[in-house]
Amino acid sequence: MPETLRTSTSTDSRERMDDAELLDRAGAAMERIRQEVARRVVGQEQVVEGLLLALLADGHALVVGVPGLAKTLLVQTLADSLGLEFARVQFTPDLMPTDITGTEIMEEDRATGTRAFRFIPGPVFTNVLLADEINRTPPKTQAALLQAMQERAVTAGGSTRPLPRPFFVLATRNPIEQEGTYPLPEAQLDRFMFEIRIGYPSREEEEAVARRTTGEGLPEVEPVVEAADLLAFQGLVRRVPVAPSVISLAVQLARSTRPHDEAAAEVARRHLAWGAGPRASQALVLGARARAVVQGRAVPTAADVRAVAPLVLGHRIVLGFEAEAEGMDREAIVDELLAESLRLEDA
């Protein structure tokens, strides 16, 4: 059986708080964030849930959908409800890496005549970065985010500068078949903990959107949590105990996507050219932990792993020729992987 949540003995007031109490506070805060987001964004409950899970797990999220589905509004509203420093970068074909990370400029001291370089931080030096339409810029510029997303730091001019904490990249992407877009490299995709897809709203939701957005203005959103609160919640997620069987399931699911692995699922052997790496196993466990915290539970289960699996695995697998020939997409393959996992568990 997994160990129970601990009670911290640190002298800091936040760390002294019993983890059970912190668990209650985290769940209440996430519910309030949902309510604030719902003041501006109609529906999309599952999308909001995915963003909150990535946020609590200290991961990054890629939001995918055709233009006009309020991806940018959703991310902006979430940032407003967090009360954190926010920056937005509109990715375009002429965007340069230094437009994101920052650059050094030469300055002259008029009194002494000496010259020195000074670093001007880019928009990445923030808490919440919206990388809007990230696939509208070439891979060279997309790669400017790699170090920031993985190491929470930026190296420029021979110096490595840490980013503020918490640091959270929310990127939006249009479907690759849209004109004027570039593919995201696999290394870039792997840095995103979740890929969250937004679909068209229902008729009732679309009528509510038309009614709400054509009036006098969007409602104000109140900040719910501060940086220190969020860091405390993220620390709690890391402390949530996980049973060995849950970790085993996460690893089994990740390995089942690798077509040449002995643990590969049949659908992976037939339809995939490449599977998910170890970051997928980590994301499945962290996502399960975060889902348990959001729902007020102290221990994640196998159901939590399976619930976050479509967000974790879909963008980390590469389709083979047979999949394309037979019209199989990533979502269908992940569904089959989960179904096969359940069959193996029941056997």
C-alpha positions, -999 to 999 in steps of 0.1 A, spaced: 0 0 0 13 35 -7 23 57 22 0 85 33 4 122 27 29 137 52 26 166 76 55 190 70 76 202 99 92 232 82 92 266 100 76 282 69 38 287 75 29 272 41 51 241 46 37 236 82 3 232 68 -10 196 69 -11 181 34 -47 170 40 -56 207 45 -36 217 15 -54 190 -5 -87 206 3 -74 241 -5 -61 229 -39 -94 213 -49 -113 244 -38 -89 267 -57 -92 246 -89 -130 247 -86 -129 285 -83 -107 288 -113 -132 267 -133 -160 291 -122 -139 322 -132 -131 307 -166 -168 298 -172 -176 335 -169 -160 341 -202 -157 307 -219 -188 287 -227 -184 249 -223 -150 233 -229 -150 217 -195 -127 189 -205 -103 213 -220 -102 234 -189 -97 202 -168 -67 193 -189 -51 227 -185 -56 226 -148 -40 192 -146 -10 204 -165 -8 234 -143 -8 215 -111 17 189 -125 41 218 -134 39 208 -171 32 226 -204 1 222 -226 -5 224 -263 -40 234 -273 -50 223 -308 -80 234 -328 -92 251 -359 -93 289 -359 -122 306 -341 -127 281 -312 -116 306 -285 -82 289 -279 -65 323 -272 -94 336 -251 -94 304 -230 -57 307 -223 -59 344 -215 -88 338 -192 -70 311 -173 -39 333 -169 -62 361 -155 -77 337 -130 -43 327 -118 -31 362 -108 4 355 -123 26 375 -146 15 368 -182 30 374 -216 18 366 -251 39 360 -282 21 359 -316 42 334 -336 47 345 -372 70 333 -400 94 363 -394 97 358 -357 133 354 -345 145 333 -315 157 364 -297 122 378 -300 113 351 -275 143 346 -252 157 382 -253 189 397 -266 221 416 -255 226 452 -265 257 473 -264 254 503 -240 279 531 -235 284 549 -202 285 586 -212 305 596 -181 333 571 -186 330 562 -223 331 525 -214 309 501 -233 293 469 -220 266 445 -230 233 444 -212 207 416 -215 172 426 -224 149 398 -212 123 385 -238 87 376 -231 97 341 -219 107 357 -186 72 354 -171 50 330 -152 25 321 -179 36 324 -216 10 321 -243 27 309 -275 -1 318 -298 -3 298 -331 31 282 -324 32 263 -357 31 295 -378 68 301 -372 97 279 -386 112 252 -364 143 273 -357 122 298 -338 100 271 -322 133 256 -308 139 288 -289 115 274 -263 131 240 -258 156 250 -230 130 272 -214 104 245 -213 127 217 -201 152 235 -178 132 266 -168 162 287 -179 175 306 -209 212 307 -220 222 338 -238 255 356 -242 273 328 -223 251 331 -192 223 310 -181 194 329 -165 166 311 -145 130 318 -154 105 329 -127 86 302 -109 61 289 -116 67 288 -153 40 275 -176 39 275 -214 4 273 -230 7 270 -268 -21 271 -293 -18 253 -327 -39 252 -358 -42 219 -376 -12 213 -397 -32 211 -429 -41 248 -425 -23 270 -449 9 288 -437 18 264 -409 49 244 -401 52 210 -384 64 210 -348 95 189 -343 91 157 -322 116 171 -296 93 202 -293 61 181 -290 77 159 -263 82 189 -241 45 194 -239 31 173 -211 -4 173 -227 -19 179 -261 -55 191 -256 -78 192 -286 -107 216 -288 -137 206 -309 -167 226 -322 -193 236 -295 -228 221 -294 -256 241 -308 -267 253 -273 -231 263 -265 -227 282 -298 -259 301 -292 -246 311 -258 -213 322 -273 -231 343 -299 -252 359 -271 -224 365 -247 -197 378 -271 -219 402 -290 -229 423 -260 -212 451 -242 -181 433 -232 -167 402 -216 -170 398 -178 -140 406 -155 -122 376 -141 -109 377 -105 -75 362 -96 -79 330 -75 -44 319 -66 -10 336 -62 24 323 -72 31 310 -37 -2 291 -36 4 274 -69 39 264 -60 25 248 -28 -1 229 -48 26 217 -73 47 205 -44 17 186 -30 12 169 -63 48 157 -62 42 143 -26 11 124 -34 19 87 -30 15 63 -59 10 26 -57 35 4 -76 7 -10 -97 -3 25 -109 33 33 -119 35 -1 -136 4 7 -156 18 40 -167 51 24 -179 32 -4 -196 11 20 -215 41 40 -227 60 9 -237 30 -5 -255 33 24 -281 68 13 -292 64 -9 -322 97 -27 -317 95 -32 -280 86 -67 -266 57 -50 -247 43 -34 -279 6 -37 -284 -6 -52 -316 -20 -20 -329 14 -3 -323 32 -30 -343 9 -26 -372 3 11 -373 31 30 -356 65 40 -368 76 54 -335 63 53 -299 64 75 -268 95 79 -248 101 78 -210 87 114 -207 53 98 -214 56 75 -184 65 105 -162 36 125 -176 12 97 -170 22 94 -133 22 132 -127 -11 136 -146 -26 109 -124 -13 126 -93 -27 159 -104 -61 145 -113 -63 129 -78 -55 163 -62 -81 181 -84 -107 156 -73 -97 158 -36 -83 124 -34 -50 115 -16 -41 86 -38 -43 82 -76 -57 51 -92 -53 32 -125 -84 51 -137 -65 84 -133 -37 71 -155 -62 60 -182 -80 93 -180 -49 113 -188 -35 88 -213 -51 104 -244 -36 138 -235 -2 123 -229 3 97 -257 -15 111 -288 12 137 -297 41 114 -289 34 87 -314 43 87 -351 20 70 -375 33 44 -399 24 39 -436 -3 14 -429 -21 37 -405 -22 64 -431 -33 40 -458 -61 27 -436 -72 61 -424 -62 54 -387 -56 85 -366 -37 90 -334 -69 92 -313 -82 59 -326 -48 42 -319 -47 55 -283 -82 43 -278 -72 8 -290 -41 9 -267 -63 16 -237 -88 -11 -247 -60 -36 -251 -46 -26 -217 -79 -33 -201 -82 -67 -218 -48 -76 -205 -58 -65 -170 -90 -86 -171 -73 -117 -184 
